[in-house]
Amino acid sequence: MSERESPKTWDTHAVWGATLHALRCPGCDSRYLAAPDVSAKQCPHCCRAALVPLEVDAAHRPYHAPPELVIPATVDASTLERQIKTFAEGIPFAPDDLNPETLRGRLRRLWLPMWLVDAEIAAHWRAEVGFDYDVVSHQDRYSDGAGWQSRQVQETRVRWEPRVGRLQRSYDNIAVPAMDRHAAMEAKLGRYRHGDARAYTVEHVAGSFVRLPDRPPDAAWPEAVPGFQRAAAEECRQAAQAHHIEHFAWSPDYRGQHWTLLLLPIYVTHYLDDEGQPQPIHIHGQSGQVVGRRRASMQRAQRTALIIAIIAAVIFVLSLCLAVAGLALPIITILALVVGGFSLVGGAIGALYPIIVVSRFNRKST
C-alpha cells in the first residue's frame, strides 16, 4: 500500500460495510464520505463549491471505528413539503429560483457526526443525598358565616444525608460534539431525540453524504467528562435509594476509552439569489425545523416598481389627454386632473414600496 492513498482505493468497506468516497470542499473545507450513487457533488454545507477527492494519509484517517448508532430521519414527506413551502412563501419578492418545486428537487440527505465514547472508571466519591418524606399539618382559616375551619395539609420535604463510596463501573455512549460548529447548529435547528437512536446499518448511508468529524477525540474529551460525571452521580443516587443528589464530588481514573460515531439526520437544499450565489437551507431530520438565510430579490422588486411606474404614467397621460379634450366641460377637466394627480403620487409611492420592502427585509435578514 502506498504512503498516500487515493480516496477511491481507501477501503471504507471494511469499516462502514459500504464503499464510500472521501471528498472535500475547497471553499469551506468541509469533509465528507459519499456513496458512489450520490449524483450531486456540490458541497452540502456551503452549496457553493464542487467537491474534490480528499487524499487520506493511511496513518491519519479521520477515525478507525464504524458508526455505532444512527438517529433515523422521521420527518414525514408532508411535513417536509409544508416546511419548505412555508420557508419559500415567507420571503417578500422571493428570487425566481426560490420556489418549493426547485427546493424539493435539490433536496439531499446529510448525516452529521457526534462522538460516542465509552470508558471504564474507578473513583472515590462523596455527595449529599436527599430522601423525600411527607409531613402532615393543619391550617386554620376563618370565613364569614362558617367561622374558623381547619383543614389537613400534606407537604413533601427532603431529608439530606452525607454519603461516601467507591465506584468502579463502565459507562457507554456518552455523546459529545464531533464538529466545531455543533453548538451553533443545534441552537438554530434544535436538539435531537437521542433516545430514538438505532444500530447503524449500511442502508442508512445509501444515497447520502456523511460529514466527517473536524474535532479529534482529544479535543472532544473535556466535554465528555461532565457526561460521565452525570451518569456516575445518577447511579450513586440510585445505589443510595435516594430521591435527590447534590454536591457530587469524585476523583475518577479513566481507562479504556473507546470512540465511535452517532449520526444525526439533516436535509439540505438551496436556492440562488440575485447574484447567482447559492443560499443553503438546512432541515432538521426529526422535527422538520428549517434554517436558512432569507434573501428577497431586489431584481423582482425593481421589475415590480417599473410596472407600477409604467401603469401610473399611462394613467397620468390619459388623464391629461382627457383634461385637454374636456376643456369645454370644466367638471371633466377637474376630474381628469384629480385622477392624474392621484396616479402621479400613487405611482411614485407604489414604485418605491417594493424596493423599500426588499431593502428592509434583506437588512434584517443579514
RASULRA-V21350 format. One record per pair of residues at least 24 apart in sequence whose C-alpha atoms are under 6 Angstrom apart, sorted by the first residue. I is the first residue (numbers start at 1). J is the second residue. D is the distance in whole Angstrom. If there is no record, write none. Layout:
I/J/D  I/J/D
//
This chain:
4/57/5  6/55/6  7/55/6  15/66/5  16/66/5  17/202/6  22/54/5  23/51/6  23/52/5  23/53/5  23/54/5  24/51/5  24/52/5  24/54/5  25/51/5  31/212/5  32/210/5  32/211/4  32/212/5  33/209/6  33/210/5  34/209/5  37/207/6  38/207/5  47/278/6  48/278/6  65/260/6  67/260/6  67/261/4  67/262/6  68/200/6  68/260/6  68/261/6  69/197/6  69/198/5  69/199/5  69/200/5  69/262/5  70/197/5  70/198/5  70/200/5  70/262/6  70/263/5  71/196/6  71/197/4  71/264/6  73/265/5  73/285/5  73/286/5  74/286/5  75/285/6  75/286/5  75/288/6  91/296/6  92/296/6  93/296/6  93/297/6  93/300/6  94/296/5  94/297/5  95/273/6  95/297/5  97/271/6  97/272/6  98/271/5  103/269/6  106/269/5  107/268/6  107/269/5  108/267/6  108/268/5  109/208/5  109/266/6  109/267/5  110/208/6  110/209/5  110/210/6  110/266/5  110/267/6  111/210/5  111/263/6  111/264/5  111/265/5  112/211/5  112/263/5  112/264/5  113/178/6  113/262/6  113/263/5  114/176/6  114/177/5  114/178/5  114/261/6  114/262/5  115/175/6  115/176/5  115/178/5  115/260/6  115/261/5  116/173/5  116/174/5  116/175/5  116/259/6  116/260/5  116/261/5  117/173/5  117/174/5  117/258/5  117/259/5  118/171/6  118/172/4  118/173/6  118/257/5  118/258/5  119/170/6  119/171/6  119/255/6  119/256/5  119/257/4  120/169/6  120/170/4  120/254/6  120/255/5  120/256/6  121/168/6  121/169/5  121/253/6  121/254/5  122/167/6  122/168/4  122/252/6  122/253/5  123/166/6  123/167/5  123/251/5  123/252/4  124/165/6  124/166/4  124/250/6  124/251/6  125/164/6  125/165/5  125/249/6  125/250/4  126/163/6  126/164/4  126/248/6  126/249/5  127/162/6  127/163/5  127/247/5  127/248/4  128/161/6  128/162/5  128/245/6  128/246/5  129/160/6  129/161/5  129/244/6  129/245/4  130/158/6  130/159/5  130/160/4  130/242/6  130/243/6  130/244/5  130/245/6  131/158/5  131/159/5  131/242/5  131/243/5  132/157/6  132/158/5  133/157/5  176/224/6  178/213/5  178/215/5  179/213/6  179/214/5  179/215/5  189/289/6  295/362/6  296/358/6  301/354/5  301/355/5  305/351/4  308/351/6  309/347/5  309/351/6  312/343/5  312/347/5  316/340/4  316/343/6
//
